[in-house]
Protein backbone atom coordinates (compact mmCIF):
# COMPACT_ATOMS: atom_id res chain seq x y z
CA UNK A 1 0.00 0.00 0.00
CA UNK A 2 1.26 3.46 -0.90
CA UNK A 3 1.41 6.28 1.61
CA UNK A 4 -1.16 9.09 1.73
CA UNK A 5 0.23 12.15 -0.11
CA UNK A 6 2.15 14.27 2.38
CA UNK A 7 0.43 17.50 1.31
CA UNK A 8 -2.97 16.08 2.29
CA UNK A 9 -1.70 14.95 5.67
CA UNK A 10 -0.05 18.32 6.24
CA UNK A 11 -3.27 20.21 5.50
CA UNK A 12 -5.41 17.98 7.73
CA UNK A 13 -2.85 17.98 10.56
CA UNK A 14 -2.82 21.79 10.43
CA UNK A 15 -6.62 21.83 10.66
CA UNK A 16 -6.52 19.48 13.67
CA UNK A 17 -3.88 21.68 15.32
CA UNK A 18 -6.03 24.78 14.82
CA UNK A 19 -9.22 23.02 15.97
CA UNK A 20 -7.50 22.11 19.22
CA UNK A 21 -6.32 25.63 19.98
CA UNK A 22 -2.84 25.43 18.45
CA UNK A 23 -1.18 23.46 21.26
CA UNK A 24 2.56 22.82 21.17
CA UNK A 25 4.22 19.43 21.32
CA UNK A 26 1.48 17.39 19.63
CA UNK A 27 2.69 17.53 16.03
CA UNK A 28 3.33 13.77 15.74
CA UNK A 29 -0.07 12.95 17.23
CA UNK A 30 -1.83 15.41 14.89
CA UNK A 31 0.08 14.00 11.92
CA UNK A 32 -0.83 10.39 12.77
CA UNK A 33 -4.46 11.31 13.39
CA UNK A 34 -4.66 13.23 10.10
CA UNK A 35 -3.20 10.32 8.16
CA UNK A 36 -5.62 7.87 9.77
CA UNK A 37 -8.62 10.14 9.15
CA UNK A 38 -7.70 10.42 5.48
CA UNK A 39 -7.29 6.66 5.13
CA UNK A 40 -10.58 6.01 6.93
CA UNK A 41 -12.46 8.56 4.83
CA UNK A 42 -11.10 7.32 1.51
CA UNK A 43 -9.21 4.02 1.77
CA UNK A 44 -8.01 4.26 -1.83
CA UNK A 45 -6.64 7.80 -1.43
CA UNK A 46 -3.05 6.59 -1.56
CA UNK A 47 -3.72 4.90 -4.90
CA UNK A 48 -5.31 7.93 -6.62
CA UNK A 49 -3.42 10.57 -8.56
CA UNK A 50 -2.68 13.54 -6.31
CA UNK A 51 -4.86 15.93 -8.34
CA UNK A 52 -7.85 13.64 -7.94
CA UNK A 53 -7.17 13.04 -4.25
CA UNK A 54 -6.99 16.78 -3.57
CA UNK A 55 -10.08 17.56 -5.67
CA UNK A 56 -12.26 14.95 -3.96
CA UNK A 57 -12.94 16.21 -0.46
CA UNK A 58 -13.87 13.78 2.27
CA UNK A 59 -16.80 14.52 4.59
CA UNK A 60 -14.38 15.58 7.33
CA UNK A 61 -12.63 18.00 4.99
CA UNK A 62 -15.90 19.39 3.72
CA UNK A 63 -17.15 20.00 7.27
CA UNK A 64 -13.89 21.70 8.23
CA UNK A 65 -13.97 23.90 5.13
CA UNK A 66 -17.46 25.08 6.07
CA UNK A 67 -16.28 26.10 9.54
CA UNK A 68 -13.17 27.97 8.52
CA UNK A 69 -11.26 29.15 5.52
CA UNK A 70 -8.30 26.99 4.58
CA UNK A 71 -4.80 28.42 4.93
CA UNK A 72 -2.84 29.07 1.78
CA UNK A 73 -0.47 26.18 0.95
CA UNK A 74 2.55 28.45 1.34
CA UNK A 75 1.44 29.20 4.91
CA UNK A 76 1.58 25.50 5.68
CA UNK A 77 5.14 25.23 4.43
CA UNK A 78 6.54 28.02 6.61
CA UNK A 79 8.49 27.06 9.68
CA UNK A 80 7.49 28.02 13.19
CA UNK A 81 10.34 30.53 13.33
CA UNK A 82 9.12 32.21 10.15
CA UNK A 83 5.56 32.46 11.51
CA UNK A 84 6.79 33.92 14.81
CA UNK A 85 8.91 36.44 12.92
CA UNK A 86 5.91 37.48 10.82
CA UNK A 87 3.77 37.92 13.94
CA UNK A 88 6.49 40.07 15.47
CA UNK A 89 6.65 42.29 12.41
CA UNK A 90 2.85 42.58 12.32
CA UNK A 91 2.72 43.51 16.00
CA UNK A 92 5.35 46.20 15.49
CA UNK A 93 3.23 47.94 12.84
C-alpha angles and dihedrals in degrees: 000000000000122000123258109262108271093228091061092049091047092053094047093044089052090051091050090049091052093044089056095051099266097283120186126236098030100093095116092048092048091047093051092045092049092050092049093047091052092049092047093048095047114010092188094052092108090055097050125089110264094245091056093044092052094044094051107071120203120227090258092053092046092051091048092049090054091053098047143005115260119247118248112264091243089058089058092053096054118102124241090253091054092050092049090049091051091050090051092052091047092050091051092057 
